[in-house]
Amino acid sequence: MNLRNALRVTCVFALLCGCSGNAQGGAVTAKDLLHKEFALQTVNGTAFVAKDNTPTIAFLTDMQVVGSVCNRFFGKGTLKDDVLRVDPMGASMMMCPEENLTQLEMKFFKMMAAGVTVRLEDDQLTLEQGGTTLLYKFKGTPKE
């Protein structure tokens, strides 16, 4: 194989790996998410800023998914073929102090019930569903 063909094969391989679910080149697994908490950074590419509360999502033992948008939420997730679904999801039901949090929370709960496509690359978690993309950044290990 000459150098030109070797470069072509390498480029195709790199492109294919870049489309995978996690940085290691495979589907995202529950083990990849276990004991990790993420804070929301962007919604559809636009920085998300809240006055009082940065939305979070964390993954605990047995795919328990917890976090907050405005209200705290919790539920047991299922992850199959890079699709995460949490249904039913429980939540506290207090009124959100900010309209943007209210809208995001309603959208988030619908997305999780329908199932979101999950990508995990380095310290970034991406959840996508129905034309909405939520980008989270690793925050640390959650308290169980």
CORDA-V642926 format. One record per residue. N is the residue number from 1. OMEGA is omega in radians with two decimals (none if undefined). Layout:
N/OMEGA
N/OMEGA
This chain:
1/3.14
2/-3.07
3/-3.14
4/3.13
5/3.11
6/3.10
7/3.12
8/3.14
9/3.14
10/3.14
11/3.12
12/3.12
13/3.13
14/3.12
15/-3.14
16/3.12
17/-3.14
18/-3.13
19/-3.07
20/-3.05
21/-3.14
22/-3.05
23/3.13
24/3.04
25/3.13
26/3.10
27/3.06
28/3.13
29/3.08
30/3.13
31/3.11
32/-3.05
33/-3.01
34/3.08
35/3.10
36/3.08
37/-3.09
38/3.10
39/-3.11
40/3.12
41/-3.09
42/3.00
43/-3.10
44/3.07
45/3.14
46/3.13
47/3.13
48/-3.12
49/3.06
50/-3.09
51/-2.98
52/-2.89
53/3.02
54/3.13
55/-3.13
56/2.98
57/-3.12
58/-3.09
59/-3.08
60/3.12
61/3.13
62/3.12
63/2.97
64/-3.10
65/-3.10
66/3.07
67/3.13
68/2.89
69/2.92
70/3.09
71/3.02
72/3.08
73/-3.12
74/3.08
75/3.10
76/-3.11
77/2.96
78/-3.11
79/-3.14
80/3.12
81/3.11
82/3.07
83/3.10
84/3.10
85/3.04
86/-3.08
87/0.14
88/3.08
89/3.09
90/3.14
91/2.94
92/-3.01
93/3.10
94/3.12
95/3.12
96/-3.13
97/-3.09
98/-3.11
99/-3.13
100/3.07
101/3.11
102/-3.12
103/3.14
104/-3.11
105/3.12
106/3.12
107/-3.13
108/-3.13
109/3.09
110/3.13
111/-3.09
112/3.11
113/-3.13
114/-3.08
115/-3.13
116/3.01
117/-3.04
118/2.97
119/3.12
120/-3.13
121/-3.09
122/-3.11
123/-3.11
124/3.08
125/3.11
126/3.05
127/-3.11
128/3.07
129/3.01
130/3.11
131/3.10
132/3.11
133/3.09
134/3.13
135/-3.13
136/3.07
137/-3.14
138/-3.10
139/-3.11
140/3.12
141/-3.10
142/3.03
143/3.13
144/none
